[in-house]
Amino acid sequence: MLPSEREVVDAVAKDLYIGGKWRKSSDSKRFRVEDPSTKEVIAEVADATPDDALAALEAAADAQRSWGRTAPRVRAELLRRAFELTLQRQEELALLMTLEMGKPLAESRGEVLYAAEFLRWFSEEAVRIKGDYYMGPEGSMKILTQRQPVGPSYLITPWNFPLAMATRKLGPALAAGCTAIVKPAELTPLTMAAFFEILIEVGLPDGVVNLIHTSDPAAVTKPLLSDRRLRKLSFTGSTEVGRLLMAQASNNLLRLSMELGGNAPLIVFDDADIEKAVQGAALAKLRNTGEACTSANRIFVQRGVAEEFSEALKSRFESLKVGRGTEEGVDVGPLVEQAAVDKVSRLVADARERGAKIVAGGGSFGPGYFFEPTIVLGVDPSFAIANEEIFGPVAALYVFDEEQEVVDMANSTPYGLVAYLFTENLNRALRVVERLETGMVGVNQGLVSNAAGPFGGVKQSGFGREGGFEGIEEYLYVKYAAINAAEL
Ligand SMILES: O=CCCCC(=O)O
């Protein structure tokens, strides 16, 4: 690590933040954080125990009453200030993110902006929480509705977008008047600690936000989900873990938001603008080194343009520089850990053995967890690569003939997070958008993420929406009062 990088890492708090104080873990243990480009250990952070988790919940529960009654304008101003400070600290946050999970600095800077937008958006939503008042149909009672905060919320965030996935949850939680416990992924605790320093600086009251990072998420999560003071769980991660958490959360009937895995189809019709489609596919595939639930997992190309498209995508992939995300000109960083390299290698090897052709890349290299941008041609829907989330820089290409055929193939997965389609025919675009079984569709673009849009999936990709006008509803419940109208 360079001395300037060391300085930024050293400046970040390494302890837990509970009830307004930085604290060691109750057993004083720490765990290591590694740079995936070099495998160098860059920091050691406090390793939260189940007791620490319960202390965080106690702090959040104690602060809930007064935070829930804070004037919306006050909550809005605090979030707005957090937005401004996040922008001011863009460089430091971006560097931490790149060091602990590998994405190129330019992408990390982009994530900081994306993350900050959730703070701005929800600072604007905090003052627009609405109710209603109307006469019941019988004329004998009035109906009054109001929205109230659901209460202490447990926010579990992933390593692939260490900042944006947290602000996408914390922004609406705080705007709605909920207190929170944030548990970042064990691979990326530093970005979140630096963001907590911002939340502390803006002056959030003690106990409103609490931070617990741990090397044993299951042990720390279990007592929280069994404690009746907790009212909400929001999780971003795999479908497999989401299902386990849902089962645990069922005892207390927790409000849930589940943003889970995907198997995104990207469809290129023969009436597409091919340059636009190649750009969109490269973005949808390689953003975050392919380590995103939104990543294009299956790329379907209509026969008439299949060759032109795959050639253009190949030259695009071969022009990219792979390396440590802090280096000038690097387009694609490392994967996050050895298990990720193993999985991507297994999927590519399986496709090759079953007869697919690797036309670009195909291999991993060191010293970190690097994998070349790869294109696999001639994939069949029965291959493992078609049915598992690749989570790496590997484009799997399929050829199709008919519109209905590709819609059926796109929908033939248990997942339903996002799809992308490229066509210059507006009627076709709208028709296919309606037929795709996903929560989101990118039309002639390879990115759907926007703080103002409701992000979320259907089927095994989960439920609940983050961002957009819908995002704050996940942290509110509707209370209705039936008012005797006889004397009104
Ligand atoms: O892995 C899923 C994170 C989604 C990031 C985004 O908002 O695009």
The ligand as a MOL file (V3000), in Angstrom:
LIG
                    3D

  0  0  0     0  0            999 V3000
M  V30 BEGIN CTAB
M  V30 COUNTS 8 7 0 0 0
M  V30 BEGIN ATOM
M  V30 1 O -25.8510 -6.2350 -6.2730 0
M  V30 2 C -26.7580 -5.3970 -6.3340 0
M  V30 3 C -26.5030 -4.0000 -6.0910 0
M  V30 4 C -27.2320 -3.1080 -7.0420 0
M  V30 5 C -26.4570 -1.9230 -7.3210 0
M  V30 6 C -27.2380 -0.9100 -8.1090 0
M  V30 7 O -27.9870 -0.1430 -7.5160 0
M  V30 8 O -27.1010 -0.8740 -9.3040 0
M  V30 END ATOM
M  V30 BEGIN BOND
M  V30 1 2 1 2
M  V30 2 1 2 3
M  V30 3 1 3 4
M  V30 4 1 4 5
M  V30 5 1 5 6
M  V30 6 2 6 7
M  V30 7 1 6 8
M  V30 END BOND
M  V30 END CTAB
M  END
